[in-house]
Amino acid sequence: MTPICDVLHRIRWDPQFGDAELEIAYWDRVGRRLVRVPLRRIRFEEGAPFGFEATEDDGSVHTVPPHRVRAVWRNGLLIWQRPIALRA
């Protein structure tokens, strides 16, 4: 499996790959739910090469570390996924 950091790096730095309709799903551990965010609402910060800030539908902004990313879609096709580990 390709590490998520490699996928995020390619989204960020490969213009041909990143020039698509991309969505990233991450695990919200407080809400205990999967949050799916389109790339247009994701901002990669300088100095944080792999994590990103995601703006949810309600306008709230969350910093997402790579280990919380659970799936990536490109043009509607699932291209990367890891299982959700639920804790009691």
GUTIRO-159239 format. One record per residue: x, y, z of N, C-alpha, C, O in turn; residue number from 1. Coordinates in steps of 0.02 Angstrom, whole numbers. Each point is the difference from the previous one (the first is absolute). Layout:
<sites>
(site (X, Y, Z), (X, Y, Z), (X, Y, Z), (X, Y, Z), NUM)
...
</sites>
This chain:
<sites>
(site (42, -59, 0), (-42, 59, 0), (44, 62, 0), (50, 3, 36), 1)
(site (-68, 45, -75), (36, 64, -3), (-15, 39, 65), (-58, 6, 19), 2)
(site (109, 20, 14), (-11, 40, 60), (-40, 63, -16), (9, 30, -53), 3)
(site (-53, -10, 99), (-41, 59, -11), (42, 63, -10), (-19, 44, -38), 4)
(site (76, -40, 71), (44, 58, -10), (21, 7, -73), (6, 55, -25), 5)
(site (6, -112, -8), (18, 2, -71), (-59, 24, -43), (10, 38, -48), 6)
(site (-70, -59, 65), (-60, 21, -37), (-10, 75, 9), (-12, 36, -48), 7)
(site (16, -12, 111), (-9, 72, 13), (54, 41, -34), (-14, 55, -25), 8)
(site (75, -80, 26), (55, 35, -34), (-14, 6, -75), (12, 52, -29), 9)
(site (-37, -106, -1), (-14, 2, -71), (-58, 49, -16), (3, 36, -49), 10)
(site (-54, -36, 91), (-56, 47, -9), (26, 71, 3), (-19, 42, -41), 11)
(site (63, -29, 88), (25, 68, 10), (48, 23, -54), (-2, 58, -21), 12)
(site (45, -102, -3), (56, 21, -43), (-3, -23, -72), (37, 25, -42), 13)
(site (-80, -72, 25), (-5, -23, -70), (-60, 34, -33), (-57, -20, 13), 14)
(site (69, 71, -54), (-56, 39, -28), (-48, -42, -42), (-60, 13, 1), 15)
(site (84, -63, -37), (-44, -41, -41), (-45, -44, 44), (-59, -9, -14), 16)
(site (88, -19, 66), (-38, -43, 45), (-50, 41, 41), (-57, -19, 9), 17)
(site (80, 76, 16), (-41, 43, 42), (-53, 39, -37), (-45, 28, 30), 18)
(site (50, -27, -97), (-48, 36, -41), (-58, -47, -17), (-12, -16, -58), 19)
(site (-23, -5, 110), (-57, -46, -8), (-48, 16, 57), (15, 40, 44), 20)
(site (-72, -72, -46), (-47, 8, 55), (20, -49, 55), (-11, -60, -6), 21)
(site (40, 87, 59), (25, -42, 54), (-40, 12, 64), (-21, 56, 14), 22)
(site (11, -110, 23), (-30, 4, 66), (41, -42, 48), (25, -53, -17), 23)
(site (-20, 78, 78), (37, -35, 51), (-47, -12, 59), (-35, 46, 21), 24)
(site (34, -107, 5), (-41, -15, 58), (47, -12, 60), (49, -36, -5), 25)
(site (-66, 67, 60), (40, -10, 61), (-46, -17, 58), (-59, 16, 0), 26)
(site (88, -49, 50), (-37, -22, 58), (-2, 56, 52), (52, 23, 23), 27)
(site (-112, -1, -7), (-11, 50, 53), (-8, -39, 65), (-53, -30, 12), 28)
(site (104, 30, 29), (-2, -42, 61), (-45, 28, 53), (-24, -37, 43), 29)
(site (9, 102, -44), (-46, 29, 48), (-72, -18, -20), (-39, -24, 41), 30)
(site (22, 36, -104), (-67, -16, -26), (-9, -74, -16), (-56, -21, -14), 31)
(site (111, -17, 15), (0, -72, -16), (-36, -13, -67), (-46, -40, -5), 32)
(site (70, 77, -46), (-30, -6, -66), (53, 13, -53), (53, 29, 14), 33)
(site (-67, -50, -74), (43, 13, -57), (-23, 65, -32), (-59, 9, -15), 34)
(site (106, 37, 3), (-15, 65, -30), (32, 0, -70), (60, -11, -7), 35)
(site (-101, 24, -43), (24, 1, -69), (2, 72, -24), (-51, 35, 2), 36)
(site (110, -12, -24), (11, 70, -18), (30, 4, -70), (48, -35, -15), 37)
(site (-77, 77, -29), (30, 10, -66), (66, 38, 5), (10, 39, 46), 38)
(site (34, -50, -93), (66, 31, 0), (-4, 77, 2), (44, 31, 30), 39)
(site (-95, -2, -59), (-5, 73, -1), (-8, 28, 71), (10, 60, 10), 40)
(site (-29, -102, 39), (-7, 23, 69), (57, -26, 44), (-7, -3, 62), 41)
(site (61, -15, -93), (60, -24, 36), (57, 47, -15), (11, 21, -56), 42)
(site (25, -4, 110), (58, 45, -8), (61, -33, 31), (0, -18, 59), 43)
(site (52, 11, -100), (63, -26, 24), (41, 58, 27), (9, 50, -35), 44)
(site (15, -56, 96), (38, 54, 32), (75, -6, -15), (27, -55, -5), 45)
(site (5, 112, -2), (73, 0, -6), (29, -25, 66), (-25, 16, 53), 46)
(site (77, -56, -58), (32, -27, 60), (-34, -62, 28), (25, -31, 46), 47)
(site (-83, 13, -74), (-34, -61, 19), (-9, -41, -64), (-53, 2, -31), 48)
(site (104, -40, 12), (2, -29, -66), (-54, -52, -15), (-16, -12, -58), 49)
(site (-13, -20, 109), (-47, -54, -16), (-69, 12, 30), (-49, -23, -30), 50)
(site (42, 57, 86), (-66, 14, 28), (-32, 57, -38), (30, 31, -44), 51)
(site (-93, -16, 61), (-36, 53, -34), (-56, 27, 45), (-16, -30, 51), 52)
(site (-12, 87, -72), (-59, 27, 33), (-60, -13, -45), (3, 12, -60), 53)
(site (-57, -36, 91), (-61, -14, -37), (-56, 43, 26), (-9, 7, 61), 54)
(site (-29, 23, -106), (-59, 40, 19), (-62, -43, -13), (-13, -19, -57), 55)
(site (-24, 6, 110), (-60, -42, -5), (-59, 41, -26), (5, 61, -9), 56)
(site (-60, -95, -4), (-61, 33, -26), (-24, 57, 44), (-27, 49, -25), 57)
(site (36, -56, 91), (-24, 52, 46), (49, 58, 7), (-13, 47, 39), 58)
(site (69, -48, -76), (49, 53, 3), (55, -10, 50), (47, 39, 2), 59)
(site (-53, -90, 40), (53, -13, 49), (63, -26, -35), (-5, -37, -49), 60)
(site (62, 57, 76), (64, -20, -30), (35, -47, 48), (5, 13, 60), 61)
(site (20, -69, -87), (34, -50, 41), (68, -16, -31), (7, -7, -61), 62)
(site (43, 2, 104), (66, -24, -22), (-2, -76, 0), (-18, -31, 50), 63)
(site (36, 2, -106), (-4, -73, -8), (70, -29, -9), (33, 15, -50), 64)
(site (-10, -56, 97), (64, -34, -10), (-10, -59, -47), (-56, -26, -6), 65)
(site (108, 4, -27), (-7, -53, -50), (-29, -65, 27), (-35, -35, -37), 66)
(site (49, 18, 100), (-24, -64, 26), (-76, -3, 7), (-28, -54, 10), 67)
(site (-7, 111, -14), (-73, 0, 4), (-34, -4, -68), (-61, -7, -3), 68)
(site (99, 12, -51), (-29, -7, -68), (-18, -73, -10), (40, -45, 13), 69)
(site (-101, 34, -38), (-25, -68, -9), (-13, -19, -72), (-1, -59, -17), 70)
(site (-11, 110, -27), (-14, -17, -70), (12, 62, -44), (-4, 57, 23), 71)
(site (20, -70, -86), (10, 53, -50), (-36, -22, -64), (9, -57, -23), 72)
(site (-48, 103, -5), (-34, -11, -64), (28, 48, -51), (14, 58, 16), 73)
(site (-6, -82, -77), (22, 42, -56), (-50, -10, -56), (-9, -55, -25), 74)
(site (-24, 110, 5), (-52, -3, -52), (-52, -54, 16), (-23, -36, -45), 75)
(site (5, 32, 109), (-53, -47, 21), (22, -71, 12), (-39, -41, 23), 76)
(site (103, 25, -38), (25, -68, 10), (42, -3, 63), (44, 42, 11), 77)
(site (-56, -92, 31), (39, -10, 60), (70, -22, -20), (9, -52, -31), 78)
(site (42, 92, 48), (69, -16, -20), (44, -20, 59), (54, -27, -10), 79)
(site (-78, 41, 71), (40, -18, 59), (-48, -9, 59), (-47, 39, 8), 80)
(site (60, -89, 34), (-44, -12, 57), (37, -38, 54), (43, -42, -14), 81)
(site (-61, 57, 77), (23, -40, 56), (-60, -10, 45), (-46, 41, 1), 82)
(site (45, -96, 37), (-58, -13, 42), (-6, 50, 58), (49, 30, 21), 83)
(site (-111, -23, 2), (-13, 42, 58), (6, -44, 61), (-34, -51, 6), 84)
(site (78, 71, 39), (10, -38, 63), (-44, 32, 53), (16, 54, 25), 85)
(site (-70, -86, -8), (-45, 26, 52), (22, -25, 68), (16, -58, 9), 86)
(site (-15, 104, 38), (17, -19, 69), (-62, 6, 44), (-42, 44, -11), 87)
(site (38, -86, 59), (-57, 1, 46), (1, 60, 45), (-44, 8, 42), 88)
</sites>
